[in-house]
Amino acid sequence: MTAPTPAKSARRKARELALQGLFEWLISGSDSGAIEAFLHERFPTIKLDRELLDSLLHGCIREAAGLDELLQPLLDRPSRELSPVEHALLLLGAYEMRFLPEVPYKVIINEAVDLAKQYGGTDGFKYVNGVLDRLALELRPAEAAQRPARPTPPREPEPAEAPRAASVPVSIKPRSARPAAPVGGARANQPPRRPRQR
């Protein structure tokens, strides 16, 4: 038997709908008012934080160019090449970090990561997490400075040096007392002897 899914908070629902609206805007370029009307029509009874939804949806669309400028140095490709889900989540996270200082940056990142896991690609949540984490250092330096330092992973021990077999270089070989015999023996260049006759 599976555990029941916890109920979503009104703010989570607002972020989720804002994500859907931004996704639509990135794909179609529709007007933010038309997108909002569509969302209200599609989810008429959903209990959500409407003020947060309006702020996120209209704010992200209005500030998209400036938010993309903030994000671009932290990306490994142009923002237009991101998946629409990841792009929308990065815009939402950047907007909240910049314009909603009352929301702790850790909450912003956690919400974006959870939505990326639900709607994004397989490892999209890792990408969103990494970019927003670095953005927090820029937009919320005082707040980000208070976070505990990440533990450094243990280092692998250095391999021990192999003991040296000898202190003499390998290229020096001991000389024998007698010079080596020529190939074929000492008589190789002499004519063969005739056997003695008796």
Secondary structure, DSSP 8 states (H G I E B T S, - for coil): ---------HHHHHHHHHHHHHHHHHHH---HHHHHHHHHHHSSS----HHHHHHHHHHHHHTHHHHHHHHGGG-SS-GGGS-HHHHHHHHHHHHHHHH-TTS-HHHHHHHHHHHHHHHS-TTHHHHHHHHHHHHHHHH-HHHHHTS-----------------S-SS-TT-----SS----TT-TTTTS--------
